[in-house]
Amino acid sequence: MNDKQLDAKIRHDATEIRKDLDTILGDGVSQFSRAFEKVKGDARDTLAGAADTVKREVGQGLNQYNAKAQELANKVPGDLAKNATKYPWVAISLGVGIGLLLGFLLKPSRQS
């Protein structure tokens, strides 16, 4: 084999190697892309399921809380529930005042 033939053979082999590498890399990228899309879809489905579960459980908890609060409001003497609905701003102000008082009393003391 002379130098020209060897040179041509090297160029031909280099071209074939480039084609093979491009094919391998292209297949790897497409496989990675498919795997990424699958993981993304699975994550979306899992998140949607978790959000639905949380929403349902929070709704049930709020319903139970509202039922208990209504039950307690019905037990309070003096028609407090009717007065609270008649004067909502007074009820809100009293609630805020009681909340601030409890917050002040229950906060941890600062130590210097």
GUFI-637925 format. One record per residue: x negated, y, z negated of N, C-alpha, C, O in turn. Coordinates in Angstrom, 2 decimals. Atoms other than C-alpha are relative to their C-alpha. Example, Ala and Ser with C-alpha at 12.3 -4.5 7.8 and 13.67 -1.06 7.14 Angstrom:
2
+---------+---------+---------+---------+---------+---------+---------+---------+---------+---------+---------+---------+
:      nx :      ny :      nz :     cax :     cay :     caz :      cx :      cy :      cz :      ox :      oy :      oz :
+---------+---------+---------+---------+---------+---------+---------+---------+---------+---------+---------+---------+
:   -0.89 :   -1.19 :    0.00 :  -12.30 :   -4.50 :   -7.80 :   -0.90 :    1.20 :    0.00 :   -1.94 :    1.18 :   -0.66 :
:    0.82 :   -1.19 :    0.06 :  -13.67 :   -1.06 :   -7.14 :    0.77 :    1.09 :   -0.73 :    0.26 :    2.20 :   -0.90 :
+---------+---------+---------+---------+---------+---------+---------+---------+---------+---------+---------+---------+
//
This chain:
112
+---------+---------+---------+---------+---------+---------+---------+---------+---------+---------+---------+---------+
:      nx :      ny :      nz :     cax :     cay :     caz :      cx :      cy :      cz :      ox :      oy :      oz :
+---------+---------+---------+---------+---------+---------+---------+---------+---------+---------+---------+---------+
:   -0.83 :   -1.15 :    0.00 :    0.00 :    0.00 :    0.00 :   -0.89 :    1.23 :    0.00 :   -1.83 :    1.34 :   -0.79 :
:    0.82 :   -1.22 :   -0.05 :   -1.41 :    3.37 :    0.94 :    0.62 :    1.07 :   -0.91 :    1.65 :    0.86 :   -1.55 :
:   -0.42 :   -1.07 :    0.91 :   -1.03 :    6.65 :   -0.91 :    1.39 :    0.54 :    0.34 :    2.17 :    0.84 :   -0.56 :
:   -1.31 :   -0.52 :   -0.40 :    1.98 :    7.85 :    1.12 :    1.11 :   -0.96 :   -0.40 :    2.16 :   -0.53 :   -0.89 :
:   -1.01 :    0.99 :    0.36 :    3.88 :    4.64 :    0.55 :    0.18 :   -0.03 :   -1.53 :    1.31 :   -0.13 :   -2.02 :
:   -0.07 :   -0.01 :    1.46 :    3.03 :    4.70 :   -3.16 :    0.75 :    1.24 :   -0.49 :    1.57 :    1.16 :   -1.40 :
:   -0.68 :   -1.25 :    0.35 :    4.15 :    8.34 :   -3.39 :    1.50 :   -0.10 :    0.27 :    2.32 :    0.31 :   -0.55 :
:   -1.41 :    0.16 :   -0.36 :    7.42 :    7.54 :   -1.60 :    0.70 :   -0.96 :   -0.97 :    1.83 :   -0.71 :   -1.39 :
:   -0.55 :    0.98 :    0.94 :    7.99 :    4.53 :   -3.86 :    0.23 :    0.65 :   -1.37 :    1.26 :    0.41 :   -2.00 :
:   -0.13 :   -0.67 :    1.30 :    7.40 :    6.65 :   -6.99 :    1.17 :    0.97 :    0.03 :    1.97 :    1.00 :   -0.91 :
:   -1.12 :   -0.93 :   -0.14 :    9.82 :    9.34 :   -5.75 :    1.33 :   -0.74 :    0.02 :    2.28 :   -0.32 :   -0.63 :
:   -1.22 :    0.79 :   -0.09 :   12.44 :    6.72 :   -4.90 :    0.38 :   -0.58 :   -1.36 :    1.54 :   -0.53 :   -1.76 :
:   -0.25 :    0.57 :    1.33 :   12.08 :    5.02 :   -8.30 :    0.43 :    1.09 :   -0.99 :    1.33 :    0.87 :   -1.81 :
:   -0.35 :   -1.11 :    0.88 :   12.23 :    8.39 :  -10.10 :    1.44 :    0.45 :    0.26 :    2.18 :    0.74 :   -0.68 :
:   -1.37 :   -0.37 :   -0.36 :   15.43 :    9.25 :   -8.21 :    1.00 :   -1.02 :   -0.53 :    2.05 :   -0.66 :   -1.05 :
:   -0.88 :    1.07 :    0.51 :   16.98 :    5.90 :   -9.12 :    0.12 :    0.06 :   -1.52 :    1.20 :   -0.15 :   -2.08 :
:   -0.01 :   -0.11 :    1.47 :   16.00 :    6.35 :  -12.77 :    0.87 :    1.18 :   -0.42 :    1.64 :    1.07 :   -1.38 :
:   -0.84 :   -1.17 :    0.30 :   17.58 :    9.83 :  -12.79 :    1.47 :   -0.33 :    0.15 :    2.29 :    0.03 :   -0.69 :
:   -1.39 :    0.39 :   -0.23 :   20.79 :    8.42 :  -11.33 :    0.51 :   -0.91 :   -1.12 :    1.62 :   -0.74 :   -1.62 :
:   -0.39 :    0.91 :    1.07 :   20.85 :    5.63 :  -13.91 :    0.19 :    0.75 :   -1.33 :    1.14 :    0.49 :   -2.07 :
:   -0.12 :   -0.78 :    1.24 :   20.23 :    8.08 :  -16.77 :    1.24 :    0.88 :    0.02 :    1.93 :    1.01 :   -1.00 :
:   -1.20 :   -0.82 :   -0.11 :   22.95 :   10.40 :  -15.49 :    1.26 :   -0.84 :   -0.23 :    2.20 :   -0.40 :   -0.88 :
:   -1.14 :    0.89 :    0.19 :   25.35 :    7.46 :  -15.35 :    0.15 :   -0.40 :   -1.46 :    1.25 :   -0.38 :   -2.01 :
:   -0.04 :    0.40 :    1.41 :   24.43 :    6.31 :  -18.85 :    0.46 :    1.16 :   -0.88 :    1.31 :    0.99 :   -1.75 :
:   -0.39 :   -1.16 :    0.79 :   24.71 :    9.83 :  -20.28 :    1.45 :    0.38 :    0.25 :    2.17 :    0.71 :   -0.69 :
:   -1.40 :   -0.31 :   -0.32 :   27.98 :   10.46 :  -18.47 :    0.95 :   -0.97 :   -0.67 :    1.99 :   -0.56 :   -1.19 :
:   -0.83 :    0.99 :    0.68 :   29.43 :    7.21 :  -19.82 :    0.01 :    0.25 :   -1.51 :    1.06 :    0.14 :   -2.15 :
:    0.09 :   -0.27 :    1.44 :   28.20 :    8.06 :  -23.32 :    0.83 :    1.21 :   -0.39 :    1.52 :    1.19 :   -1.41 :
:   -0.77 :   -1.20 :    0.29 :   29.75 :   11.52 :  -23.18 :    1.50 :   -0.29 :    0.11 :    2.28 :    0.15 :   -0.73 :
:   -1.42 :    0.30 :   -0.14 :   33.06 :   10.19 :  -21.92 :    0.48 :   -0.92 :   -1.12 :    1.61 :   -0.77 :   -1.60 :
:   -0.38 :    0.85 :    1.12 :   33.09 :    7.48 :  -24.59 :    0.09 :    0.83 :   -1.28 :    1.01 :    0.63 :   -2.08 :
:   -0.05 :   -0.88 :    1.17 :   32.30 :   10.09 :  -27.23 :    1.24 :    0.86 :    0.04 :    1.90 :    1.05 :   -0.98 :
:   -1.19 :   -0.84 :   -0.15 :   35.05 :   12.32 :  -25.88 :    1.27 :   -0.78 :   -0.33 :    2.15 :   -0.27 :   -1.01 :
:   -1.18 :    0.82 :    0.29 :   37.59 :    9.48 :  -26.01 :    0.08 :   -0.31 :   -1.49 :    1.16 :   -0.27 :   -2.08 :
:    0.01 :    0.30 :    1.43 :   36.52 :    8.55 :  -29.54 :    0.38 :    1.23 :   -0.82 :    1.11 :    1.13 :   -1.81 :
:   -0.33 :   -1.24 :    0.69 :   36.74 :   12.18 :  -30.64 :    1.49 :    0.30 :    0.10 :    2.11 :    0.68 :   -0.89 :
:   -1.44 :   -0.23 :   -0.19 :   40.25 :   12.53 :  -29.19 :    0.81 :   -0.96 :   -0.86 :    1.84 :   -0.58 :   -1.42 :
:   -0.71 :    0.99 :    0.82 :   41.31 :    9.34 :  -30.98 :   -0.06 :    0.41 :   -1.48 :    0.96 :    0.36 :   -2.18 :
:    0.15 :   -0.43 :    1.39 :   39.93 :   10.57 :  -34.32 :    0.84 :    1.24 :   -0.25 :    1.48 :    1.36 :   -1.30 :
:   -0.78 :   -1.22 :    0.15 :   41.55 :   13.95 :  -33.78 :    1.49 :   -0.32 :   -0.07 :    2.20 :    0.25 :   -0.90 :
:   -1.40 :    0.41 :    0.03 :   44.91 :   12.33 :  -33.04 :    0.36 :   -0.71 :   -1.29 :    1.42 :   -0.46 :   -1.87 :
:   -0.24 :    0.69 :    1.27 :   44.63 :   10.04 :  -36.06 :    0.06 :    0.99 :   -1.16 :    0.92 :    0.87 :   -2.03 :
:    0.02 :   -1.00 :    1.07 :   43.76 :   12.99 :  -38.30 :    1.29 :    0.84 :    0.04 :    1.86 :    1.13 :   -1.01 :
:   -1.22 :   -0.79 :   -0.14 :   46.71 :   14.99 :  -36.93 :    1.20 :   -0.79 :   -0.52 :    2.05 :   -0.25 :   -1.23 :
:   -1.12 :    0.84 :    0.45 :   49.10 :   12.07 :  -37.56 :   -0.03 :   -0.16 :   -1.53 :    1.01 :   -0.09 :   -2.18 :
:    0.13 :    0.16 :    1.45 :   47.75 :   11.52 :  -41.08 :    0.39 :    1.28 :   -0.72 :    1.10 :    1.24 :   -1.72 :
:   -0.32 :   -1.28 :    0.61 :   48.00 :   15.21 :  -41.90 :    1.49 :    0.29 :    0.07 :    2.08 :    0.78 :   -0.89 :
:   -1.45 :   -0.22 :   -0.13 :   51.55 :   15.42 :  -40.56 :    0.77 :   -0.88 :   -0.98 :    1.73 :   -0.43 :   -1.60 :
:   -0.65 :    0.90 :    0.96 :   52.55 :   12.40 :  -42.63 :   -0.16 :    0.48 :   -1.43 :    0.78 :    0.43 :   -2.22 :
:    0.24 :   -0.50 :    1.35 :   50.95 :   13.83 :  -45.75 :    0.82 :    1.27 :   -0.27 :    1.37 :    1.44 :   -1.36 :
:   -0.79 :   -1.23 :    0.17 :   52.65 :   17.20 :  -45.20 :    1.47 :   -0.33 :   -0.19 :    2.14 :    0.28 :   -1.03 :
:   -1.40 :    0.40 :    0.18 :   56.03 :   15.51 :  -44.82 :    0.23 :   -0.58 :   -1.39 :    1.25 :   -0.28 :   -2.02 :
:   -0.13 :    0.60 :    1.33 :   55.47 :   13.51 :  -48.01 :   -0.02 :    1.07 :   -1.07 :    0.80 :    1.05 :   -1.99 :
:    0.09 :   -1.07 :    0.99 :   54.42 :   16.59 :  -49.97 :    1.27 :    0.85 :    0.02 :    1.81 :    1.19 :   -1.03 :
:   -1.22 :   -0.81 :   -0.13 :   57.37 :   18.58 :  -48.62 :    1.19 :   -0.70 :   -0.65 :    1.97 :   -0.07 :   -1.37 :
:   -1.12 :    0.78 :    0.55 :   59.82 :   15.83 :  -49.57 :   -0.10 :   -0.06 :   -1.53 :    0.89 :    0.15 :   -2.23 :
:    0.17 :    0.12 :    1.45 :   58.34 :   15.36 :  -53.06 :    0.17 :    1.34 :   -0.71 :    0.72 :    1.38 :   -1.81 :
:   -0.18 :   -1.32 :    0.59 :   58.21 :   19.10 :  -53.76 :    1.49 :    0.36 :   -0.01 :    1.99 :    0.92 :   -0.98 :
:   -1.44 :   -0.26 :   -0.05 :   61.83 :   19.39 :  -52.64 :    0.74 :   -0.75 :   -1.09 :    1.63 :   -0.20 :   -1.74 :
:   -0.63 :    0.78 :    1.06 :   62.85 :   16.59 :  -54.99 :   -0.32 :    0.58 :   -1.37 :    0.55 :    0.66 :   -2.23 :
:    0.40 :   -0.60 :    1.28 :   60.88 :   18.17 :  -57.85 :    0.74 :    1.30 :   -0.27 :    1.19 :    1.55 :   -1.39 :
:   -0.73 :   -1.26 :    0.17 :   62.49 :   21.57 :  -57.25 :    1.47 :   -0.26 :   -0.29 :    2.08 :    0.45 :   -1.09 :
:   -1.40 :    0.33 :    0.27 :   65.94 :   19.99 :  -57.16 :    0.18 :   -0.45 :   -1.45 :    1.13 :   -0.05 :   -2.11 :
:   -0.08 :    0.44 :    1.39 :   65.27 :   18.28 :  -60.48 :   -0.18 :    1.18 :   -0.96 :    0.53 :    1.30 :   -1.96 :
:    0.23 :   -1.18 :    0.84 :   63.91 :   21.51 :  -61.96 :    1.24 :    0.88 :   -0.03 :    1.65 :    1.33 :   -1.10 :
:   -1.19 :   -0.84 :   -0.05 :   66.93 :   23.49 :  -60.77 :    1.16 :   -0.62 :   -0.77 :    1.91 :    0.09 :   -1.44 :
:   -1.07 :    0.68 :    0.74 :   69.31 :   20.88 :  -62.20 :   -0.21 :    0.15 :   -1.50 :    0.73 :    0.43 :   -2.24 :
:    0.30 :   -0.14 :    1.43 :   67.56 :   20.98 :  -65.58 :    0.20 :    1.45 :   -0.46 :    0.76 :    1.69 :   -1.53 :
:   -0.15 :   -1.41 :    0.36 :   67.47 :   24.80 :  -65.59 :    1.49 :    0.36 :   -0.07 :    1.91 :    1.08 :   -0.98 :
:   -1.45 :   -0.27 :    0.01 :   71.18 :   24.94 :  -64.73 :    0.65 :   -0.64 :   -1.22 :    1.54 :   -0.06 :   -1.85 :
:   -0.53 :    0.70 :    1.17 :   71.92 :   22.39 :  -67.45 :   -0.30 :    0.80 :   -1.28 :    0.57 :    0.94 :   -2.14 :
:    0.36 :   -0.80 :    1.17 :   70.03 :   24.50 :  -70.02 :    0.75 :    1.33 :   -0.02 :    1.17 :    1.79 :   -1.08 :
:   -0.71 :   -1.27 :   -0.07 :   71.66 :   27.71 :  -68.80 :    1.46 :   -0.18 :   -0.40 :    2.06 :    0.71 :   -1.01 :
:   -1.39 :    0.26 :    0.38 :   75.08 :   26.14 :  -69.24 :    0.14 :   -0.23 :   -1.50 :    1.21 :    0.02 :   -2.06 :
:   -0.04 :    0.27 :    1.44 :   74.21 :   25.18 :  -72.85 :   -0.22 :    1.26 :   -0.84 :    0.11 :    1.26 :   -2.03 :
:    0.30 :   -1.22 :    0.75 :   73.15 :   28.73 :  -73.85 :    1.33 :    0.70 :   -0.35 :    2.17 :    0.91 :    0.52 :
:   -1.25 :   -0.66 :    0.40 :   75.90 :   30.45 :  -75.88 :    0.05 :    1.45 :    0.47 :   -0.98 :    2.02 :    0.82 :
:   -0.16 :   -1.41 :   -0.31 :   77.27 :   33.88 :  -75.09 :    0.05 :    0.31 :    1.48 :   -0.15 :    1.46 :    1.87 :
:   -0.09 :   -0.21 :   -1.45 :   77.65 :   33.42 :  -71.34 :   -1.21 :    0.73 :    0.56 :   -1.08 :    1.67 :    1.34 :
:    1.25 :   -0.61 :   -0.46 :   74.02 :   34.32 :  -70.72 :   -0.13 :   -0.12 :    1.51 :   -0.59 :    0.82 :    2.17 :
:    0.11 :    0.20 :   -1.44 :   74.19 :   32.87 :  -67.20 :    0.84 :    1.03 :    0.75 :    0.41 :    1.57 :    1.77 :
:   -0.87 :   -0.99 :   -0.67 :   77.12 :   35.15 :  -66.29 :   -0.58 :    1.40 :   -0.12 :   -0.55 :    2.17 :    0.84 :
:    0.59 :   -1.32 :    0.19 :   75.41 :   38.20 :  -67.78 :   -1.25 :    0.17 :    0.86 :   -1.50 :    1.26 :    1.38 :
:    1.21 :   -0.09 :   -0.83 :   72.18 :   37.39 :  -65.94 :    0.36 :    0.23 :    1.46 :   -0.32 :    0.97 :    2.16 :
:   -0.41 :   -0.23 :   -1.39 :   74.03 :   37.22 :  -62.63 :    0.65 :    1.37 :    0.16 :    0.62 :    1.95 :    1.25 :
:   -0.63 :   -1.32 :   -0.06 :   75.90 :   40.43 :  -63.47 :   -1.07 :    1.10 :    0.00 :   -0.92 :    2.11 :    0.70 :
:    1.07 :   -0.99 :    0.14 :   72.69 :   42.32 :  -64.39 :   -1.35 :   -0.65 :    0.33 :   -2.13 :   -0.93 :   -0.57 :
:    1.22 :    0.74 :   -0.36 :   69.84 :   40.69 :  -62.42 :   -1.29 :    0.73 :   -0.35 :   -2.27 :    0.09 :   -0.73 :
:    1.24 :   -0.72 :    0.29 :   67.29 :   43.48 :  -62.94 :   -0.33 :   -0.04 :   -1.48 :   -1.51 :   -0.05 :   -1.86 :
:    0.23 :    0.11 :    1.43 :   67.74 :   43.32 :  -66.68 :   -0.58 :   -1.38 :   -0.31 :   -1.52 :   -1.51 :   -1.10 :
:    0.50 :    1.36 :    0.22 :   67.23 :   39.54 :  -66.59 :   -1.44 :   -0.14 :    0.49 :   -2.27 :   -0.76 :   -0.17 :
:    1.37 :    0.06 :   -0.53 :   64.13 :   39.92 :  -64.40 :   -0.96 :    0.74 :   -0.91 :   -2.06 :    0.26 :   -1.19 :
:    0.85 :   -0.79 :    0.89 :   62.72 :   42.63 :  -66.68 :   -0.27 :   -0.74 :   -1.30 :   -1.40 :   -0.76 :   -1.80 :
:    0.20 :    0.78 :    1.22 :   63.29 :   40.49 :  -69.76 :   -0.93 :   -1.18 :    0.25 :   -1.78 :   -1.48 :   -0.59 :
:    0.88 :    1.13 :   -0.34 :   61.62 :   37.52 :  -68.03 :   -1.45 :    0.44 :    0.13 :   -2.36 :   -0.24 :   -0.36 :
:    1.36 :   -0.51 :   -0.15 :   58.60 :   39.61 :  -67.09 :   -0.58 :    0.39 :   -1.36 :   -1.74 :    0.10 :   -1.65 :
:    0.47 :   -0.40 :    1.32 :   58.36 :   41.05 :  -70.60 :   -0.37 :   -1.20 :   -0.86 :   -1.41 :   -1.21 :   -1.52 :
:    0.29 :    1.21 :    0.77 :   58.54 :   37.62 :  -72.22 :   -1.25 :   -0.68 :    0.55 :   -2.08 :   -1.18 :   -0.22 :
:    1.19 :    0.60 :   -0.61 :   55.96 :   36.31 :  -69.73 :   -1.28 :    0.72 :   -0.40 :   -2.29 :    0.09 :   -0.69 :
:    1.18 :   -0.77 :    0.41 :   53.55 :   39.14 :  -70.55 :   -0.32 :   -0.23 :   -1.46 :   -1.49 :   -0.38 :   -1.84 :
:    0.22 :    0.25 :    1.42 :   54.04 :   38.63 :  -74.26 :   -0.62 :   -1.37 :   -0.24 :   -1.57 :   -1.49 :   -1.01 :
:    0.56 :    1.34 :    0.13 :   53.39 :   34.90 :  -73.98 :   -1.43 :   -0.06 :    0.55 :   -2.29 :   -0.71 :   -0.04 :
:    1.35 :   -0.03 :   -0.56 :   50.37 :   35.54 :  -71.76 :   -1.00 :    0.65 :   -0.95 :   -2.13 :    0.19 :   -1.10 :
:    0.88 :   -0.68 :    0.95 :   48.93 :   37.96 :  -74.30 :   -0.28 :   -0.88 :   -1.22 :   -1.41 :   -0.94 :   -1.70 :
:    0.16 :    0.83 :    1.19 :   49.52 :   35.58 :  -77.19 :   -0.79 :   -1.27 :    0.26 :   -1.51 :   -1.75 :   -0.62 :
:    0.61 :    1.30 :   -0.29 :   48.24 :   32.46 :  -75.46 :   -1.37 :    0.08 :    0.66 :   -2.05 :   -0.94 :    0.80 :
:    1.29 :   -0.09 :   -0.67 :   45.16 :   33.83 :  -73.71 :   -1.12 :   -0.27 :   -1.00 :   -1.00 :    0.06 :   -2.18 :
:    1.11 :    0.26 :    0.90 :   41.84 :   32.69 :  -75.14 :   -0.67 :    1.31 :   -0.41 :   -0.78 :    2.24 :    0.38 :
:    0.66 :   -1.22 :    0.47 :   40.08 :   35.28 :  -77.27 :   -1.39 :    0.11 :    0.60 :   -2.07 :   -0.89 :    0.83 :
:    1.35 :   -0.23 :   -0.56 :   36.94 :   36.83 :  -75.85 :   -0.98 :    0.08 :   -1.16 :   -0.78 :    0.80 :   -2.14 :
:    1.03 :    0.00 :    1.04 :   33.86 :   36.17 :  -77.89 :   -1.19 :    0.79 :    0.49 :   -1.67 :    0.55 :    1.60 :
:    1.13 :   -0.84 :   -0.42 :   31.05 :   38.72 :  -77.77 :   -1.29 :   -0.55 :   -0.51 :   -2.35 :    0.02 :   -0.25 :
+---------+---------+---------+---------+---------+---------+---------+---------+---------+---------+---------+---------+
//
